[in-house]
Amino acid sequence: MRARFDVVVAGAGPGGIAAAAVAAEAGKRVCLLDANPSPGGQIWRGLRSETAQHSPHGSGFTSWTARLKKSGCAVWSGWQAVDLVAPGCLRVESESESRDVEFERAILATGARERFLPFPGWTLPGVMGAGGAQALVKAGLDARGKRVVVAGSGPLLLAVSAFLTRAGARVEGIFEQAPLARLAGLGLHMTLAQPGKLAEGARYRLQTLGAKYHAGSWVTRAEGPGRVERVWIASGGRERALDCDWLACGYHLVPSLELPRLFGCRIAAGYVAVDVLQQSSVPGVACVGELTGIGGLEKALVEGQTAGYAAAGRELQARSMQQQLRRQQNFASRLDHAFALRAELRSLPAAHTAVCRCEDITHSALAACASWRQAKLHTRCGMGPCQGRICGAAAEFLYGWSSADSRPPAYPARVSTLAAACSGAGPASS
């Protein structure tokens, strides 16, 4: 089956929703693709219009999803782009079929994922990402009475701690690896330029006053006979142990660059390089949200609107967003600086610590390699089910490797979809 649209938007988080809505409102035929069962992305995951008012970001969710619905945009939930089969043609698939979608313009809004760094015990049951813990509890995991240590880096730690506290967990401590001086500098900037974000952070902190917040502190190892029972924390040149049921640990976010790389977009300093209209180095392809810098909800919405207006030929409206855009992008740069990873974290994995969990490849095996390519050839690192999405970011930090793979499929695909691509036939159903 083949479909055609003026604009295809990949990713239905806030940035993708904003881009799709404004382009459709301008009269363009727009398709919004997302692998999840409903629009919202991570920050709006699980929200419903009738209950969204109880969420910190609920009003934005309600207004933008209502606007999206009214715009006439075609929303394909449960569909994921897996290949660019020709210029202006994406192959997408659901659980049961695949389709080719032709387009004149594409807007990529595929978001970001957590960065995980390996340390002894990080594969124990009960150890999860900070955002992963939040997503699991949203999906129904019972947090009541759980003793949770939240650690890593980034503003997500406070948000997750507040969420887990509301869900009935007991947060034993929040451990941020960034030094206090850098956090203070970020706080000063927010006081002057982003008071709304500072107020949001203060609300999260008020909800977690029962847990101490420690800057310049990080997890060195997790222990337990069959699952995590305690973690060791380094702070001020000393280590101490904390008992816990869960460890929620993530080191800020890294952009999900699979689709931009498949399109051939230029990557600079870890993000897609774009111009003032969010256009990438590939004509007709724009990128928004975390793909261009980790900056949160407001940045994604402003960039999404800019790209949507530009895709609809409304350049004047797109350029009217420039002042907001510069402010949000400046904030993203300051976040990167404030939460830059300290060098001490490179010494966390022991020789036997698994870095590639899918293929069970240890730190000592990878340390003997000279590049990402050599590691893949000699050890199969990055060749398991996650295709390097977990170990790739860790290897880049630990060993200085670049993992700029861009071979299709961009994401795991069904055999029938791959067979159609190999045979040159049209997409298939199964």
Secondary structure as UniProt FT lines:
FT   STRAND          2..10
FT   HELIX           14..25
FT   TURN            26..27
FT   STRAND          30..34
FT   TURN            41..46
FT   TURN            49..51
FT   HELIX           52..54
FT   TURN            56..57
FT   HELIX           58..71
FT   STRAND          74..77
FT   STRAND          80..86
FT   TURN            87..88
FT   STRAND          89..93
FT   STRAND          97..108
FT   STRAND          112..114
FT   TURN            120..123
FT   TURN            125..126
FT   STRAND          127..128
FT   HELIX           130..138
FT   TURN            139..140
FT   TURN            144..145
FT   STRAND          147..153
FT   HELIX           156..166
FT   TURN            167..168
FT   STRAND          170..176
FT   HELIX           180..193
FT   HELIX           195..206
FT   TURN            207..210
FT   STRAND          213..215
FT   STRAND          217..223
FT   STRAND          230..235
FT   TURN            236..237
FT   STRAND          238..243
FT   STRAND          246..251
FT   STRAND          253..255
FT   HELIX           258..263
FT   STRAND          267..268
FT   TURN            269..270
FT   STRAND          271..272
FT   TURN            276..277
FT   TURN            283..284
FT   STRAND          285..287
FT   HELIX           289..292
FT   HELIX           297..311
FT   TURN            312..313
FT   HELIX           315..319
FT   TURN            320..321
FT   HELIX           322..338
FT   HELIX           343..347
FT   TURN            351..352
FT   STRAND          354..356
FT   TURN            357..360
FT   STRAND          361..362
FT   HELIX           363..367
FT   HELIX           372..379
FT   TURN            381..382
FT   TURN            385..390
FT   HELIX           391..399
FT   HELIX           415..423
//
